[in-house]
Structure formats: C-alpha cells, structure tokens
Amino acid sequence: MCFSQVGQSTGFVENTLAGSPGDLASSATDMAWLNDGRMGLAASTERVYVSTTAGDLVVVTANGLRCLFGGAECVPRRGLAFDADEEVLGVACDSNDVVVSYDASNTVPSVLDSFDVSDVNGEIGERPVAVAIHPSGGEIAVAASEIRAQKDGVTPISVAAGEFIAGVHVNIDLQSYYTTTDPWSQFEGAFFANSAGVAYANEDTLVVSSFGRIECLGSGSSSCTDRSSCWVTRVDRDLQTATAETSVSGRSTGVTALWDDLTAVAVYGSTKIAIVAADDGEFPTATIDIEEYGADGIAVDADTRRIFVVLSAGAGTCGLAIIDPSHVDPELWELEGVDTSLYCVRAVAVP
C-alpha cells in the first residue's frame, strides 16, 4: 500500500549539507509525512526504511512516495539495519521475539526469512529491539530489551542472501551486576538486564548499550533495594566475552559505527556522547559535551566525517546537533552546530 500525499506532524526532510562541519543548510525539502513517530530508520541511496511507534514498516522513496509493507510476521517493528550489498533489510520485532529479513530490491520489500531469537540458549534474549550488520556481511547482531537469568548479552546470527542460518547468544558476566556491599545473588529479588543498541566497531568487536534493574520481592526486604544502572560494553565477537565496560549516566539509545574502529554512543537524557575504541585501550576513548542538550539518537556520514545527534525532548529541547570530528584526537572533537527549529527529530539515517 503506497501513498503520495499525507499531512501529519512527523515526517522526513531532505537537507543538503553546507561545506563545513557544523553548518546546516538554510533550506530543506519535505519528502513525506507520517501519522506517528519513528522508532528506527535504515537508509539506502534511493529509499529510507522506517519503523513507527504505531508498529508500521514504511519505505519512503526519494520523490516522497510512502509505502507500507510487512505484516503479522513482525509485530511491532523496532530497530532496522540495511545490507546495501545484498539489498536486504533486517528488522527487530519486539513482541514476536524474532528478527525478520526483507528483500529490498523492489520498492515495496517482501519477506525473506525470520529467526526466533528466544530459541537461542533457552529464553535469553527476548524482545529484540536493535540490529546491526557485520561489516563484511554474512551476520547480523541483535540486542534484546528483555534479557533474563542475570545475563546481559547480544546475539550474532549468521545469514546468507537474507536467509538466517544459526545464532549464538553471547552471555556477558559484567561487574555492573555487583555493588560494594551485596552481590545481586544475595538480593531477595530479581535482576533484569536490557539492551537498547548494538554496533560493529569492526569485524571482531561489538559495542552494546545496556540497562539493568533490580526489583525487590517485597518492601520489607532488608537485603534488597530497587535500583537501576546503565553501562556500555565492548565485546570480543569471536571469544564471545566482554573485554571492557563503562558506566554511563543514562540509558543509551543509539550506538553507531564511525571510522578507524570507533563507535559513538548517545545516552538518553545525558549531555555527553561517548566515543568508544575497539582496541584494549582506555574505555571510553573520549566523551563529548553537548552542553545543555540531551542525546536521544545518533547517526554518521563517514564520507564527510559528520556526526549527527538527535536532541531529546526529555532535556527540554528538541532538534539536531552536529559534532565536528575533524581532529585526529577524539578528545578534541567539538559540538559545532545546533538547530532547534527542526522540532522533535526522532532519528537520523545517512545513506
């Protein structure tokens, strides 16, 4: 089902960048408008694929044509990843506990295959919310929003021509589960780990954003206190183990690969962006202050070396910021431009 004209409050804008980092163009062209907010975006050079808060999958073409696709095989739709070489779109399906691949060679994508993430290592890795494509293809990594049995993790799934082959859930026994007084195993309650973002820093390293919470069994329990913590983990894909972790000030909602084995992490409600290196050095490599603005999402144009940060409504300001990463040292990257006239941007995708 395709539409060429609608008139709602959220949509897509095509914006031509100016010549220097940090400068936004003075004019933009409306491409298409949607009935609801966007949960995830994946881009090709001619089309943008969208999952919405209403659970729809939408493709928007360069001339503004808007087409709905997908059905009961994926409900609701969350994170997206596009394999440009194979012309395959991968979608995380929250309620179905599956990842679905779509043939994106035509304007309206069709279903290729699906994979039940909850079948990997028992019931660990339910409700997938984010996906990432391996730099060399042949694999998709999945982050899940509901990971039980006191294990955080990520699930790499081998794939060929859009068909899923096999997956393995990487369990990560993190020190974030512990406090200085009582380990979580002594609490009279339950621990739940969640992930919201995943990216390949390179072929061998994954970066995963995580959120954990402890829920007490009863208010009178002296050995348990309801609490939450947020962290980012660097994972050795082949060894299937964590090599480093760092605490962050809020739940990270976007993890994006940059260049030179670096990734960028946006933390919801936080005023800093973490830059993470894939090697065994200091973790994180750098943090970038975005002043009073909160980060809700992140995207990158590796060709022009621009980093786009979606400013969160939770911080009181909506819009888009640009980080200038022209210096060789990430510690010296700076916030160069902010545009708060764009209202509440939900996500950015760069073809």
C-alpha positions as CSV (number, residue, x, y, z in Angstrom):
1,M,0.0,0.0,0.0
2,C,1.5,3.3,-1.1
3,F,0.6,6.9,-0.5
4,S,1.9,10.0,-2.2
5,Q,0.4,12.7,0.0
6,V,-0.5,12.9,3.7
7,G,-0.4,15.8,6.2
8,Q,0.6,14.9,9.6
9,S,3.1,16.2,12.2
10,T,6.1,13.9,11.7
11,G,8.0,13.1,8.6
12,F,11.2,13.3,6.5
13,V,13.2,16.2,5.4
14,E,15.9,16.1,2.7
15,N,18.6,18.6,3.7
16,T,21.7,19.4,1.7
17,L,24.7,19.9,3.9
18,A,26.9,23.0,3.7
19,G,30.6,22.8,3.0
20,S,32.0,22.9,6.6
21,P,31.3,20.7,9.6
22,G,28.7,22.1,11.9
23,D,26.8,24.1,9.3
24,L,23.2,23.1,8.4
25,A,21.8,24.2,5.1
26,S,19.4,27.1,5.2
27,S,16.6,25.3,3.4
28,A,15.2,21.8,3.2
29,T,12.6,19.9,1.2
30,D,9.8,17.9,2.8
31,M,9.9,14.3,1.5
32,A,7.0,12.6,3.3
33,W,4.9,12.8,6.4
34,L,3.8,10.0,8.7
35,N,0.9,9.5,11.1
36,D,3.1,8.8,14.1
37,G,6.7,9.0,15.4
38,R,9.6,6.9,14.2
39,M,11.2,4.2,16.2
40,G,14.0,3.3,13.8
41,L,15.5,4.2,10.4
42,A,17.7,2.4,7.8
43,A,18.8,4.0,4.6
44,S,19.8,3.2,1.0
45,T,20.7,5.8,-1.6
46,E,17.2,5.9,-3.0
47,R,15.0,4.9,-0.1
48,V,14.6,5.3,3.6
49,Y,13.0,2.4,5.6
50,V,11.1,3.3,8.8
51,S,9.6,1.6,11.8
52,T,7.0,3.7,13.5
53,T,5.5,3.9,17.0
54,A,2.3,2.6,15.6
55,G,4.1,-0.6,14.7
56,D,4.2,0.0,10.9
57,L,7.0,-0.5,8.4
58,V,7.2,2.2,5.8
59,V,9.5,2.9,2.9
60,V,9.9,6.5,1.7
61,T,11.3,7.0,-1.8
62,A,13.4,9.9,-3.0
63,N,10.4,11.5,-4.6
64,G,8.3,11.2,-1.4
65,L,6.2,8.1,-2.2
66,R,5.3,6.4,1.1
67,C,4.6,2.6,1.1
68,L,3.5,0.4,3.9
69,F,4.9,-3.2,4.0
70,G,5.3,-6.2,6.3
71,G,2.5,-8.0,8.2
72,A,1.9,-10.3,11.2
73,E,5.4,-11.8,10.8
74,C,6.8,-8.8,12.7
75,V,4.9,-7.0,15.4
76,P,5.8,-4.4,16.5
77,R,8.8,-3.2,14.4
78,R,11.7,-1.6,16.2
79,G,15.4,-1.4,15.1
80,L,16.4,-1.7,11.4
81,A,19.6,-2.5,9.6
82,F,20.1,-2.3,5.8
83,D,22.6,-4.5,3.9
84,A,23.4,-2.5,0.8
85,D,25.4,-5.3,-0.9
86,E,22.6,-7.8,-0.6
87,E,19.7,-5.3,-0.7
88,V,18.3,-6.9,2.4
89,L,16.6,-5.1,5.3
90,G,16.8,-6.7,8.8
91,V,14.1,-5.8,11.3
92,A,13.9,-6.4,15.1
93,C,10.4,-7.5,16.0
94,D,9.7,-6.8,19.7
95,S,6.6,-8.8,20.6
96,N,7.3,-11.7,18.2
97,D,10.8,-12.3,19.6
98,V,12.0,-12.6,16.1
99,V,14.3,-10.9,13.5
100,V,12.8,-10.7,10.0
101,S,14.7,-10.2,6.8
102,Y,13.1,-8.4,3.8
103,D,14.0,-8.4,0.1
104,A,14.6,-4.6,-0.5
105,S,15.4,-4.9,-4.2
106,N,11.9,-3.7,-5.1
107,T,10.2,-0.5,-4.0
108,V,8.0,-2.5,-1.6
109,P,10.1,-5.1,0.3
110,S,8.9,-8.7,0.6
111,V,9.6,-11.2,3.4
112,L,12.6,-13.5,3.0
113,D,13.1,-15.2,6.3
114,S,12.6,-15.0,10.1
115,F,14.6,-16.1,13.1
116,D,13.3,-16.7,16.7
117,V,15.8,-15.0,19.0
118,S,14.3,-16.5,22.1
119,D,15.2,-20.0,20.9
120,V,18.9,-19.3,21.3
121,N,20.2,-20.5,24.6
122,G,16.7,-21.0,26.0
123,E,14.7,-17.9,26.9
124,I,17.6,-15.5,26.9
125,G,17.3,-12.6,24.5
126,E,13.6,-11.9,24.3
127,R,12.1,-8.8,22.7
128,P,14.7,-7.8,20.1
129,V,14.9,-4.0,19.7
130,A,18.1,-3.3,17.7
131,V,20.1,-4.9,14.9
132,A,23.4,-4.3,13.2
133,I,25.0,-5.7,10.0
134,H,28.5,-7.2,10.1
135,P,31.0,-5.0,8.1
136,S,31.8,-7.9,5.8
137,G,28.2,-9.2,5.6
138,G,27.1,-12.7,6.5
139,E,26.0,-11.9,10.0
140,I,23.5,-9.7,11.9
141,A,23.9,-8.8,15.6
142,V,20.7,-8.4,17.8
143,A,20.3,-6.5,21.1
144,A,17.3,-7.5,23.2
145,S,15.3,-5.4,25.6
146,E,14.4,-8.2,28.0
147,I,17.3,-10.5,29.0
148,R,16.7,-12.7,32.0
149,A,18.7,-15.2,34.1
150,Q,21.0,-12.4,35.3
151,K,22.8,-12.2,31.9
152,D,23.3,-9.3,29.6
153,G,24.4,-10.0,26.1
154,V,24.0,-9.8,22.3
155,T,23.1,-12.4,19.7
156,P,25.1,-12.7,16.4
157,I,23.1,-14.6,13.7
158,S,24.8,-16.0,10.6
159,V,22.9,-15.1,7.4
160,A,23.2,-15.8,3.7
161,A,21.3,-13.8,1.0
162,G,18.8,-12.8,3.6
163,E,18.2,-16.3,5.0
164,F,19.1,-16.9,8.6
165,I,21.3,-19.9,9.4
166,A,22.3,-20.1,13.0
167,G,22.7,-17.9,16.1
168,V,24.6,-17.8,19.3
169,H,23.8,-15.7,22.3
170,V,26.9,-14.1,23.9
171,N,26.4,-14.0,27.7
172,I,28.4,-11.3,29.4
173,D,29.1,-11.7,33.2
174,L,29.5,-8.0,34.0
175,Q,30.7,-6.4,37.2
176,S,27.8,-3.9,36.7
177,Y,25.7,-6.6,38.5
178,Y,27.5,-6.1,41.7
179,T,27.7,-3.4,44.5
180,T,30.3,-2.9,47.1
181,T,28.1,-4.4,49.8
182,D,26.0,-7.1,48.3
183,P,26.2,-9.0,45.1
184,W,22.9,-9.3,43.2
185,S,22.8,-13.1,44.0
186,Q,22.2,-12.2,47.7
187,F,19.3,-9.9,47.0
188,E,15.8,-11.1,47.8
189,G,14.6,-10.0,44.4
190,A,15.2,-10.3,40.7
191,F,17.7,-8.8,38.3
192,F,16.8,-7.9,34.7
193,A,19.2,-6.8,32.0
194,N,18.2,-4.9,28.9
195,S,20.0,-3.7,25.8
196,A,18.9,-0.9,23.5
197,G,21.7,-0.6,20.9
198,V,24.4,-2.6,19.2
199,A,27.0,-1.8,16.5
200,Y,30.1,-3.4,15.0
201,A,33.2,-1.3,15.7
202,N,35.0,-3.6,13.3
203,E,34.7,-7.2,12.2
204,D,35.8,-8.6,15.6
205,T,34.3,-6.1,18.1
206,L,30.8,-5.3,19.1
207,V,29.7,-2.4,21.2
208,V,26.4,-2.9,23.2
209,S,24.5,-0.4,25.3
210,S,22.8,-1.9,28.4
211,F,20.4,-1.1,31.2
212,G,19.9,-3.2,34.3
213,R,17.4,-3.1,37.1
214,I,16.9,-4.9,40.4
215,E,13.3,-5.4,41.5
216,C,12.7,-6.4,45.2
217,L,10.3,-9.1,46.1
218,G,8.9,-7.1,49.0
219,S,9.2,-3.7,50.6
220,G,10.3,-5.2,53.8
221,S,13.3,-7.0,52.4
222,S,16.4,-5.7,54.2
223,S,18.9,-7.2,51.7
224,C,17.4,-5.6,48.6
225,T,16.9,-2.1,47.3
226,D,15.2,-1.3,44.0
227,R,17.9,0.3,41.8
228,S,19.0,0.6,38.2
229,S,22.3,1.1,36.4
230,C,23.4,1.9,32.8
231,W,26.5,0.9,31.0
232,V,28.2,0.3,27.6
233,T,30.0,-3.0,26.9
234,R,32.8,-3.8,24.4
235,V,32.5,-7.4,23.3
236,D,35.0,-9.7,21.5
237,R,32.8,-11.3,18.9
238,D,35.0,-14.4,18.4
239,L,35.8,-15.1,22.0
240,Q,32.2,-14.3,23.0
241,T,33.2,-12.4,26.0
242,A,33.3,-8.8,27.3
243,T,36.7,-7.0,27.2
244,A,35.6,-3.8,28.9
245,E,32.6,-1.8,30.2
246,T,31.9,1.7,31.4
247,S,29.1,3.2,33.4
248,V,27.0,6.0,31.7
249,S,24.6,8.5,33.2
250,G,21.5,7.2,31.5
251,R,20.1,4.5,29.2
252,S,21.9,4.7,25.9
253,T,19.5,4.6,22.9
254,G,21.8,4.8,20.0
255,V,25.1,3.0,19.1
256,T,26.6,3.9,15.7
257,A,29.9,2.8,14.0
258,L,32.1,5.6,12.9
259,W,35.6,5.0,11.3
260,D,39.0,3.8,12.4
261,D,37.4,1.2,14.6
262,L,35.5,3.8,16.6
263,T,31.8,3.8,17.7
264,A,29.7,6.6,19.1
265,V,27.1,6.1,21.8
266,A,24.2,8.5,22.6
267,V,22.8,8.4,26.1
268,Y,19.2,9.4,26.6
269,G,18.8,12.5,28.7
270,S,22.5,12.8,29.1
271,T,24.6,15.8,27.9
272,K,27.5,13.7,26.7
273,I,28.4,11.4,23.7
274,A,30.8,8.6,24.4
275,I,33.3,7.6,21.7
276,V,34.4,4.0,22.1
277,A,37.5,2.4,20.6
278,A,37.6,-1.2,19.5
279,D,41.1,-1.9,21.0
280,D,42.0,-2.7,24.6
281,G,42.9,0.9,25.4
282,E,41.1,3.3,27.7
283,F,37.3,2.9,27.7
284,P,35.6,5.1,26.7
285,T,38.2,6.8,24.5
286,A,36.5,10.2,24.8
287,T,33.3,11.9,25.9
288,I,31.9,14.9,24.1
289,D,29.9,17.5,25.9
290,I,26.8,18.7,24.0
291,E,26.1,21.4,26.6
292,E,22.6,21.6,27.9
293,Y,21.2,19.3,25.2
294,G,20.2,15.7,25.7
295,A,21.1,12.9,23.3
296,D,18.4,10.6,22.0
297,G,19.9,9.1,18.9
298,I,23.0,9.3,16.7
299,A,24.0,8.9,13.0
300,V,27.1,9.4,11.0
301,D,28.2,10.3,7.5
302,A,31.6,8.6,7.2
303,D,32.4,10.2,3.9
304,T,32.1,13.8,5.1
305,R,33.0,12.9,8.7
306,R,29.9,14.4,10.3
307,I,28.2,13.1,13.4
308,F,24.5,13.9,13.8
309,V,23.0,13.9,17.3
310,V,19.2,13.8,17.9
311,L,18.4,16.1,20.8
312,S,15.9,14.6,23.2
313,A,12.6,16.2,24.3
314,G,13.3,14.9,27.8
315,A,16.0,17.5,28.1
316,G,13.6,20.3,27.2
317,T,15.0,21.0,23.8
318,C,14.3,19.2,20.5
319,G,16.3,19.4,17.4
320,L,19.6,18.2,15.8
321,A,23.2,18.8,16.6
322,I,26.4,18.2,14.6
323,I,29.7,17.2,16.1
324,D,32.9,18.2,14.3
325,P,35.3,15.2,14.4
326,S,37.9,16.7,12.1
327,H,40.7,16.5,14.7
328,V,42.7,13.2,14.9
329,D,42.2,13.0,18.7
330,P,38.5,12.3,19.7
331,E,39.1,14.1,22.9
332,L,39.3,17.3,20.8
333,W,36.1,16.7,18.9
334,E,33.6,19.6,19.5
335,L,30.0,20.5,19.2
336,E,29.8,22.7,16.1
337,G,26.2,23.3,15.2
338,V,22.7,23.0,16.8
339,D,19.4,23.5,15.0
340,T,16.4,23.6,17.4
341,S,14.0,24.7,14.6
342,L,13.6,21.1,13.4
343,Y,11.1,20.3,16.3
344,C,11.5,16.8,17.8
345,V,13.6,14.8,15.5
346,R,13.3,11.1,16.4
347,A,16.1,9.6,14.3
348,V,18.6,10.3,11.5
349,A,19.8,8.0,8.8
350,V,22.6,8.8,6.3
351,P,22.6,6.8,3.0
